[in-house]
């Protein structure tokens, strides 16, 4: 009888310890996730300040042309590179964090809007500075049932590293609930993922490294 009571007490204590460890793990996961979100928010705030600064430079350029196109392009290249790195961290958080902070979706929307503004700035510079050697890519991807999206992202990263000053890639979540995403899909007729819009021309499905190289080299003379 005593042995049976000791056994039950042992099981109860073991269960209590297991539950305690489980809840501590969940709490720690939430705490760490929140810390990562705060870091991403801080980086996004810094990026938006740089975007505002660039906007004023573009306005000044439109007024008196005292700022050279090369200066504008260099400034834009730098901040878009930073935006791309932040995007990588946002994507890493989204794909690896099992317990996501409740504010993540709003942060991702804010980041996406920032990215699209940069795309508008690039198009403005291309138009006003005759930068035909600048190629923009809107990359529509999805984290839901898109087998080729990982491969497409890897290919674009490789090509971006190969042509860092001429190729600007803007990765957009196809499923994100934003009016501008819906408008871009409608304007360019994007109905599946992955899809690329290269200088306004749509390419649906996986664009292989060979095909993308051919497009950039023969059509836009980047090679």
N, C-alpha and C positions, 0 to 999 in steps of 0.2 A: 504493500500500500504506500509506504514511504517512497519506494523507488518510483512508483507510478506518478506520485505527486511531484517528485523532483524532475521527472522526465517532462511532465506538462509545464512546469515552471521554466524548464530549459527552452522548450519550444516557444513559449510566450515571450521570453526575454529575447530569443533569437529573432522572432518575428518583429518585435518592437525595434530592435537594432536595425534590421533590414529596412523597415519602413522609414526610420530616422535617416538612414544613409540615402535612401531613395529621395526623400524630400529635400535633404541637404544638396544632393546632386542637382535636382531641379532648380532649387533656389540659386545655387552657384551658376548654373547654366544661364538663368535669367539675368543674374547680376553681370556676368561676363558679356552676355549679348547686349545688354544696355550700354555697357562701357564701349563696346565696339561701335554701336550706333552713335554715341556721342562723339567719338573720333571722326566718323564719317561726316557727321553734321558740321563739325569744325572745319574739316577740309573743304566741304561744299560751300560753306560761308566764305572761306578764303577765295575759292574759285569764282564765286559770284561777285566778289569785290573786284577781282581782276577783270571780270567781264564788264562790269560797269565802267571801269577805267578805260577799257578798250572801246566801249561804246562812245565815250567822250572823244577819244582819238579819232574815231570814224567821223563823228560830227564835225570836229575841227578840220579834218581833211576835206570834208564836203564844203566847208565855208571858204577856205583860202588856199588849199593845196600845199601848204607849207610842210606838211608831213609827207614823206616819200612813201610810195607804194611798198617799197622793200621793207621799210621800217614797220609798216602796218602788218605786212605778211609775216615777218619774223616774230612780231609780238603775238600774232594769232597762232602761229605754229607752236610757240612755247606753251600757251595756255591750253591749246587743244591737246597737246601731249600730256599735260597735267590732268586734263579732264579724262583722257583715256586711261591713265593709271588709276584715277579714282574710280572709274567705271569697272576696272578689273577687280578692285577691292569690294565694290558693291556687289558684283557678280559672285565673288568668292563667298561673301557673307550669305548671299541668297541660296547658294547651292550647298554650303557646308553646315550652316547653323540649323540644328534641329529645333531649337526653341528660339523663334524670331521675336524681336522686340515689336510691340504693337505699332510703333512709329515707323517701322521700316518701309511700308508701302508708300507713305507720304513722302519719305525721304527719296525713294526711288523716283517718284513722280517729279519731285523738285529737281533732282539731278537730270532727268530726261529733258525737262523743259530748258534747263541750262544748256544742255548739249545741243538742242535744236536751235537755240538762239545763236550758238557758235556757227552752226551750219548756215544760218541766214547771213551772218557776218561774212563768212567765206564767199558765199554767192555774191554778196555786195561788192567785195573786193575784186572778185573775178570780173565782174561787170565794169567797175570803174577804173580798174588798173590794168585791164587787158592781160590778165594772168591765165592764159590758155594752158599753161603747163601745170595748173592746179587741178587735180581730179578729186571730186568728192564722191563718197560712197555712203549711201544710207543702207545700213545692213539690218534687215528685219529678221529677228530670231524669236524663238519661243523656248521656254523651259518645260513645255508640256508636249510630250510625244513628238519631238523633233530630232530624229536620229542624226541627220546631216548637219545640224546647227553647230555642234562641237567642231566638226571637221572644217566647216565654213569659217568659223571664228579663227581657227588655227591658220588657215590659208591667208586670211586677211591680215592677221598679225605678222606673218612672215613677209607679205608684200609691203606692209607699212614699214617694217624695219629695213626693207630693201630700198624703198623710195620715201624716206622720212619727210623730205621737204616738198614733195609733189603730191603725195597721196594722203587724203584726210578721210578717216573712217568714223562714221557715227552709228554706233550700235543701238538699235531701238527695239524694245520689247513689243512684239506684235500684239500681245494680249493685255498690255497696260491700258487701264481705263482713263484715257486722256482724249479730249476732243481733237487735239492736233495730230495725235497718232491716227485716229480714224480718218481725219482729213487727208493726211499724207497717203494712207493706204488707198483712199478713194481717188485722189488725184493721179497717182501712178499705177492704179489698177493692181495693187498687191493683194493677192488672195491666198497665198500659201507661204510657208517658211521652209527653208531659208529663202529669202529674196534679196537681191541687191538692186539698188537704183544708182547707177554709175553716171554721173553728170546728166541726170534726168532720164536715163534710159533703163528700163526694167529688165532684169534677168531673174527668172524664177527657177527654183530648184538649186541644187548644189552646183556652184560654179567652180570647177576644178582649178588647181594651180596652173595647169597648162592653158586652160581657157582664159583665166583671168590675166595671165601673162600676155597672151595673144591680144586681148582687148586693150590692155594698158600700153603695150608696145606698138601695135599696128595702128590702133585708132587714135591714141592720145600721145604717142611718141615719147613715152617716158623712158624707154630703154636706151 
